[in-house]
Amino acid sequence: MFDDPAVWLPVAFAALMGLSILIYVILDGYDLGVGILFPIARAEERDRMVASIGPFWDANETWLVLAVGLLLVAFPVAHGAILSALYLPVTVMLIALIMRGVAFEFRAKAEAGWKPTWDRVFFAGSLLTALSQGYMLGLYVMGLDRSLATVGFGLVTAVCVAAGYTLMGATWLIIKTDGDLQRRAVRRARVALVLTMIGFAVISVVTPLVSARIFDRWFSLPEFLFLSPLPLMALVLATVVWVVLANQPHARDRFAWVPFAGSAGIFTLAFFGLAYSFYPFIVPDRLTIYAAASAPESLIIILVGALVVVPVIVAYSAFSYWVFRGKATDLRYD
């Protein structure tokens, strides 16, 4: 395999792109979830919620830019096919992300009477971003086809992904806040966990049914024996998160990090399940990563750049999380 750059380079870039998407879903997932949870908080608590994500949200979105950039330069044919099929939800997502960014800044500078309006814009942008990403996932699972059934499935996955992001946001607030806001975050996390697991179950059932190839990959032997631990591990993690949430908030914040870590683990297991289902296709059942990849000479140059850029992103992200560790404090702009 490693003797032929036309084989290992597409795999390397697919893995790097997949890793970028996974990191984005976990990191930007929680700050989108915090925005979705804005209606549960009082006005003064929303400042604390913004403070809990303020140092990180820009860096979190870097992973989305990296993933889309890798898709464009490493798999240009797939980039055109996927974004053409998902043009409308991508447009909605971009508009929603702009709404979030504008509201994030304007709520801090607007007159007091306008602040609730920008809070609503921030909530709407967060929710629309999550729904559009979930809808895109649903259409991708259904092979990028448009019909009443695929659109209906896309709407279901849209709600479930929004619930998953809400779970990430609520568990993040459990770590970063205290008092009444933390208690409400615990309650919302339990509801979101149920909806998230229902969504993952639906996707797990539907994905093998839409493709005979995927069905054979999951349910033939010995593959079934190796893959069956994935849903079982997800169920175990969900149980652990549920039990820990039942004992939160703790006076000393004992195990407050467990729900967030467990939720991230559930997302990771679901991601690997989907990745295995679709490999080696990048456009479901139409285009493989090998057929869609750029020339090996181009990929080598891009790989050198990626090996520089990715560690830098990881380093400054890790540094910011270390500097701003601990509970979020009152938001100040002076």
QUIRA-V741106 format. One line per field, one symbol per residue. ss: DSSP state (a for helix, b for strand, c for the rest). phi: phi as a letter, one per 30 degrees, with the letter a starting at -180 (. if undefined). psi: psi as a letter, one per 30 degrees, with the letter a starting at -180 (. if undefined). Layout:
ss: ???
phi: ???
psi: ???
This chain:
ss: ccccaaaaaaaaaaaaaaaaaaaaaaaaaaaaaaaaaaaaccaaaaaaaaaaaaccaaaaaaaaaaaaaaaaaacaaaaaaaaaacaaaaaaaaaaaaaaaaaaaaaaaccaaaaaaaaaaaaaaaaaaaaaaaaaaaaaaccccccaaaaaaaaaaaaaaaaaaaaaaaaaaaaaccaaaaaaaaaaaaaaaaaaaaaaaaaaaaaaaccaaaaaaaacccaaaaaaaaaaaaaaaaaaaaaaaacccccccccccaaaaaaaaaaaaaaaaaaaaaccbbbcccbbaaaacccaaaaaaaaaaaaaaaaaaaaaaaaaaaaccccccccccc
phi: .ddcddcddeddddddddddddddedddeddddddddeddcdedddddddddcedcdddddedddddddddddcbdddeddddddcedddddddddddeddddeddddcddedceeddddddddddddddddddddddddediidcaedddddddddddddddddddddddddddcbbidddddddddddddddddddddddddddedddbdddedddcccceeddceddddddddddddddddddccdcechdidddedddddddddddddddeddcdcdccehbbddddddddedddddddedddcdddddddddddddddcdjddcedbcc
psi: effjffefeeeeeeeeeeeeeeeeeeefeefeeeefgefflleffeeeeefffeffeeeefeeeeeeeeeeefeieeeeeeefefgeeeeeeeeeeeeeeeeeeeeffflleffeeefeeeeeeeeeeeeeeeeeeeeeeegggkjleeeeeeeeefeeeeeeeeeeeeefeeeefaabeeeeeeeeeeeeeeeeeeeeeeeeeeeefffkeeeeeeeglkgeeeffffeeeeeeeeeeeeeeeefglkkeghkgffeeeeeeeeeeeeeeeeeeeefkgkejkgeklfeffllkeeeeeeeeeeefeeeeeeeefeeeeeeehlakklkkkg.
